Every structure is written in C-alpha cells, then in structure tokens.
Amino acid sequence: MSSLFCIIDDKHVPIYRILWISDVPHFCGEDDCQCEGRYEVRLEQGESLWTNREERDEVLKVLEKWHTGDDLDAGGPDSENWS
C-alpha cells in the first residue's frame, strides 16, 4: 500500500490536505517574488507550498492513484495479508 504522504519542497505532506495544484507556473511580476516560475500546491487553511514542475507532476500522480484506489492492496479482512 502506498503512503498517505507525498514530498513537496522537502516536506512530507498528507495527500488528503491538498485542495488543488496549479496548472501553470506562478507569475505576478513583483521584483521580490520568490515563487516566480514555481507551481502552487494549495493546502487546507489557506496554506500553500511551492514546487517545480517535476515534483508537481509526481504529486498529481500520487493524488490520482489515491483517488482511484489504485494504491490499495487487493484483499480485506478475509485475505491472508490483511492484519
């Protein structure tokens, strides 16, 4: 079974806390912006993390697997592997 966590910007984040992920990189035009060209991952309670495209794509894959149940082991209480 997969973990309920994914790594975003060196942080182990519970995937159920992720609300949305930007499809395009951030651009605000501010001279002192430190997030320019990075992708926003919005979490609960108005928090955001910023990541590169490769990490963003990996988080999307993890969320998709979690949502569709592809990460679940086959079996249940009657299975030999269930504990």
SULRAMO-V302166 format. One record per run of one state. SS is the DSSP state (a for helix, b for strand, c for the rest). FROM is the first residue (numbers start at 1). LEN is the number of residues. If there is no record, write none. Layout:
BEGIN
ss: <SS & SS>
from: <FROM & FROM>
len: <LEN & LEN>
END
This chain:
BEGIN
ss: <c & b & c & b & a & b & c & b & a & c & b & c & a & c>
from: <1 & 5 & 9 & 11 & 15 & 18 & 22 & 39 & 44 & 47 & 48 & 52 & 53 & 69>
len: <4 & 4 & 2 & 4 & 3 & 4 & 17 & 5 & 3 & 1 & 4 & 1 & 16 & 15>
END
